Amino acid sequence: MTEKLIGLLGMCRRAGKLTMGFDAVAALCGQDGVLLLLANDASPRTVKELRFRAKHARLYRLPLSKEEAAHAIGSHKPVACLAVTDNGFSRAICPLVFELEEESHYDD
């Protein structure tokens, strides 16, 4: 399941439908159809600030660390925040993240 998620994130990046980094992701928080993703080791401050900016939008925890997320999307720098800006990719990624999140429930 995780391999499928990693593949989809990579495809999303190559298609130009993935935004990464706190500032870029935070700028998209008010837009409809944006799927917000956080690495499982994102700092509590990053989580808190993104939740504040996202208001009522749901943030999903990836079953990946910042380094694993970066590797999945072909980045050389660790990535804590991602935003999927395409509805098709969001529909494919969301159930995977939700299912994996339920398997390893994480509360802040």
Rosetta blueprint (number, residue, H / E / L):
1 M L
2 T H
3 E H
4 K H
5 L H
6 I H
7 G H
8 L H
9 L H
10 G H
11 M H
12 C H
13 R H
14 R H
15 A L
16 G L
17 K L
18 L E
19 T E
20 M E
21 G L
22 F H
23 D H
24 A H
25 V H
26 A H
27 A H
28 L L
29 C L
30 G L
31 Q L
32 D L
33 G L
34 V L
35 L E
36 L E
37 L E
38 L E
39 A L
40 N L
41 D L
42 A L
43 S L
44 P H
45 R H
46 T H
47 V H
48 K H
49 E H
50 L H
51 R H
52 F H
53 R H
54 A H
55 K L
56 H L
57 A L
58 R L
59 L E
60 Y E
61 R E
62 L L
63 P L
64 L L
65 S L
66 K H
67 E H
68 E H
69 A H
70 A H
71 H H
72 A H
73 I H
74 G L
75 S L
76 H L
77 K L
78 P L
79 V L
80 A L
81 C E
82 L E
83 A E
84 V E
85 T L
86 D L
87 N H
88 G H
89 F H
90 S H
91 R H
92 A H
93 I H
94 C H
95 P H
96 L H
97 V H
98 F H
99 E H
100 L H
101 E H
102 E H
103 E H
104 S L
105 H L
106 Y L
107 D L
108 D L
